[in-house]
């Protein structure tokens, strides 16, 4: 996708612009060409505009195959019996009929490179399951939980704990000024 504003980037270390204006690899891999910059013509990953440009491209592609974007949620796209929920460059397809998803996927393949990740049992690190008895859809993050446990174990291995970290119990300060802020606590 073309950029809507001029974007210039530094030349990667170990490269330089030769006399003919072409990019050439330098003999010294640590060489930095500080006198030239590259003018980007297309969107690349890492640009500030990349996410916005990608979304515009996706929006155009979905509108061409008659998806409608409701005014209430810009990351939701609706078409007769198919819903697409978008999170950055990941999409979830919902339909009562798998043939509808196949038809939409085939239409999108005309414009985009798609990678089918399968069902949504795991999306963005969230494990999604369905409990038919309770008619609920529990969401858990086992990968994140496992990572936190590994992090805590690493911390406890390298830190020396104290058997008794405090020599006395701290009591509230009854002689100081009263607290004026209201504090509300939520577990998220």
N, C-alpha and C positions, 0 to 999 in steps of 0.2 A: 504494500500500500504506500502510495506517495505521502510524503510529509507535508503538512500544511504550513510549517514554519522552517526556516533554514536551521539545520543542525550540523555542527562541526565537531569532529572528534580528533583526539591526538593519534598519531601514528604509533602502532604497537612497537614496543621495545624490540630492537634487533632489525628494524626495517627503516627505510628512508626513501625519499623521492629522488630519483635520478634526474639527470639533465634532460631526458626526453619526457619527463613528467610521469614516468611509470613507477610503481611501487617495487622496490628491489630489496632483497634480503641482504643485510650488512654482514661483513665477516665477523664483527664483534657482536655477539648475541645480546650484550648489555648496552649497545649503542642506542641513544635516544635522539631522534630527529625533532628538534624543538623549533625549527624554522618553518615547518609545514604542518598543515592540518588537512583532514579529509572532509569533504562536503558530502554528507549522506543524501542519497536520492530516495531511499526507501526506508521504511520503518524497520528497526531492529530491536531485539530484546534488550532491555536495559535503558532505553530512552524514556524520558519522563512522559512522553506522549504515547508510548507503546501500548499501554492498556486501553487508553481511550481510542486510539486508532484501530486496535484489534476489535473493540466492541462495535465501532462504527461499521467495520467490514462484516462482522457477524450479523449485525442488525440488517444491513443491506441484503445479505444472503438469505436471511430468514424471511424478510419481507417479500423477496422475489418468489418464494414458494408459498406465499399467502399466509404467513404467520402474522398474528396481530400482537402488539405489545400493549398491555393495559396501562392506563395512566396511573394506576395504584402501585405498580411494581415494575421498574424498568428492567429487571433481570428475569422476567417471566414472559414467555411467548406462548400464545394459544393458537391452535388450529383445530378445526372440527373435533376430532377425537384424540388429539395429541397435545401434550403440554411439555414445554422445554423450560427447565430452570437452569440459569447460567450463573456460575461463580468463576470469575476471571476467564480462564480458558477451559474450564471443565463444565460439561453440560449433563444434566439428567433428563432423560426422556421418560414420560409417563403416558400410558395408553392402555385401555382395556384389551386391546388387540395387538399382538406382537407384529402383525403384518403392517400395521400403520407405522410403527417405529421403523420397520425395514424400508418402507416406502419413503419416509422422511429422510432416513439415513442415505438412501440411494440418491435422493435429490440433492442433499448437502454434499455428497461426494463429488458432484459435478464442479463444485467451487472450492471445497476445503479438503485437506487431508485429515481423515478421521481415524482414531484408534478406538476400537470398541473395547471398553474395559469390563464388559460383562454386566452382571446384575449389580444392584446398588448395595450389596451386603457390606461393602466398605467404600466410603466416599470421603475424601479429604481427611483421612485418618479416623473417621467416625464409623464404628461398626453399627450397621442398621439391621435390626431383626424384626420379625413380625410374630406376635403372640396371638394366635387365633382364639385361645380360651378367654383371655382378658380383653381382646380386641384393642391391643395397644401396640405401639411401635417403639420399643426401647432403643435408645441411642447411647452407646458407650464409646470410650476412647481407650481401648486396651494398649495400643502402642504408646500413647502419651503417658498412661499410668506406669507401664513398664519402664519407660525412659526416666520418669521421676524417681522410681525405686532405684534404678541404676545410679542416678545422680546422687541420691541420698546415701547409698552405700559407699560411693566414691568419697563423699564428704566425710563420712564417719571413719573411713579407713585412714584418711590423712590428718584428721583433727584428733587431738588428744582430749578426751572428755574428762570432766571432773566428777568424782563420786558425789560431792556435795557442792554444787556451784555457788550457793549463797550461804552465808554464815548466819543470816537472820531472815525473817519474813518481812517483806515490805508492807507497810501500813499506809492507808490513804493520808494525804496531807490535809488535815482538818483546820489548820491555821492559815492556809493560803487562800487566794481569791477563789470565788465560785467559778465553775466552768460556765461560759456563756453560749457555747455552740451545742447544738443538738446533734448527736452522732447516731447514725442508723447503720446497721450492719446487715449485709446480704451475702449469702453464699451463692456464688455463681458457678 
